[in-house]
């Protein structure tokens, strides 16, 4: 593949720094992970946004979380149509192979994907309506929820509420997977919806009893 290039020098420097410090001081732990495999208790589905640092939020080490990231932390409905489904594949592996006990959907403030969906719903993003837009087609998962926030006049508040609805939409779609609904009903798996405020460092948890997010 002639277009592949050497790693940027700043990443090479950072790698050598990690190898000489963190890895060197914890070689036994890394080798144990390599030989014994992973046994995460939880899977986290979060956004690709570089500002969302899942392991830092929960102070987690390698091997603790099975993490899947995509645009706007969305989960599509169960659709065994023989097509390519990266998120569904990750969920299947976590639940059926790794036997995680908790499945967490983590949304966040200032989500670009959610804002893109808002722009689509308002007719302000023709580029996302193009059939060739992968982002646009992906955000169609969330589109049906827009009716819940379309009457909110303040743009910032509308986006923040829609970000939370993205989390709930993913939780609802997770329950369309037979192996997930079965595990939940048996008490072997629990679902959790979270939303984090990047600037404030806040964390909120979805309560289905009130259909609201409350501070953790």
N, C-alpha and C positions, 0 to 999 in steps of 0.2 A: 504494500500500500504506500505509494510514493508520497502521499500528502501528509503522512504522519511526521511530526517534528519532535526534536528532543524536548524534554521537560524544561520549562522556564527556570532560569537560574535561582530565582527567589524560592521556588518550591523545592529545588534540590537542596538549598541551604537549610530550609526548614526541616526537610526530611532527615538530614544528617544530625541536626540538633535534637530531633525527637529520638533518633536511634541511640544517640550518645547519652541521653538523659532518661526520659520516661521509659523507653524500652529497656535500656541497660539496667535500670533500677528495679524492673519488674519482669525480668526474663522468665522466671518460673511461672508466673501467671499467664503470660502469652503462650508459653509452650504447653501449658495445661489446656488452654483454650484450643490450641491446635490439635492436640492428641485426643482430648475427650469430647470435642465438639461443642456446639452451643446448646444451652438450656435456658433460653430467656423465658421469664414468667409473663411478659407482656409484649404485645405488638403495638406500635404507635404508627398511625397513618397521619402524616403531617404534610405541610406545604413545602414545595421546593425552595421557597423564599430563603435566601442565605441568612436572613436575620433570625430565623427560627432555629434555635440550637437546642434540640430535644434533650440531649444528654446533659447539657449544662443546667437546664431548668430543673431536672430531677437529680442532679449530682450523680449520674450513672456512669459506670465503667463499661469497657468492652464486654460484650457477652450478656449484658442485662436486658437490652431491648432489641427486638426484631423490628427494624424501622423501614417503612416504605414512604417515599415522598413523591408527590405529584402536584400538578397545578391545582391550588385551592383545596387540598386535602379532601378530594372527592372520591366517593366509591360509587361505581355504576351499579345498576340493578343486576341481579343474576341473569346471565344471558349465555347459555351454553350453545353458541351458534357456530363453533369451530373457528372463530376469528381469533386475533391476537388480543389478549386481555392481561396486561401487566399487573394492574392493581388486583384484579380478581385472582390471578395466579399467586401473588404474594400472600393474599388473605387465605387462600386455600392451603398453602404450605404452612403458614403459621398455625392454623387451627387444626389441620388434619395430621401434619407431620411433627411439628414442634410441640403441639398440644399446649399452646399458651393459655393462661388462665384469664388474662385480661386483654381486651382489644380497645385501644384508645384512639379516638379521632381528635386531633388537635388543630383547631383553627386559630387565626391570629388577626391582629389589627392591621390596617393598611394593606390588605391583600390585593395584589394586582389582578389576580385571576377573577376574584369576586367583582372588582370594579369593572373589569372587562365585560362580565356578564350583565352588570347594570347598564353599561353603555350599549350593549346589544339590545337589551330590552327596551331602551329608550330610543333606539334607532340611530345612535351616535357612533356606531362602530361597523361600518359597512365592510371593512377588511376582515372582521371576524365572521361575517355572514358568508364569506366565500367558502365554497365547498372544499377548497384546498387548505383552509385554516384548521390545523389540528387543535389549536387552542379554542377556537370557536365551537367546533364540534364537541369538544370535551366539556365546555361550559354549558352545553345544552342539558347536561345532567341537572344543573341547578336552576335553569330557567323557570320551571313550574313554580318555584318558591317565591318568585318575584312579586306575585300578587299580594303576598303578606307584608311587603314593605313599600309598595308603589305609592302609597298615600303619604308617606313620610316626606315632609317638605325639606328638612335639613339634610343636605347631601352627605355630610359626615356621619350623622346618626343613621341615615338610611344604609350606608355602607357597613357600619358596625353591626347593625341588626342583621343585615343580609349575610355577613360573615358567620354569625351564629346559626342562621338558618342553613348554611352550607354544612355545618357540623351535624345538625339534626337530619338533614337530607341523607347524609352518609350513613348515619345510624339506622335510619329507616331502610335504606337499600341493603345494608349488611344483613338485616333480618330476612331478606328475600333469598339468601343463600341457604339451601336446606341443611348443610352441615353446620352452619352457624346457628340457625334457629333451633336445631336439635340439641346442640351443645348448651345453648342458653337455657332451654327448657329443662335440661338435665342438671343444671347448676354447675356445669363444668367450665363455663365461660361467662364472663360478664362484660358488657359493653359500657364505655364511658365516653362522654362528650365534653371536651374542654375548649376554652378559648383564652388566648393569652394576649395581653396588651404589651406590645414590644417596648414602647417608650416608658411605661410605668412599671413594667415587670409584674403586672397583675395576672392572676389566673382565676378563671371562672369555670364552674362545673355545671353541666346541664342536669336539671331535676325534672324528670318526666311527670311527676305529680303536679307540678305547677306550670310546666312547659316554659320554664325560665332558667336563665343561667345565674348562679349565685357565686359570690367570692369564696375561694378556697382559703 
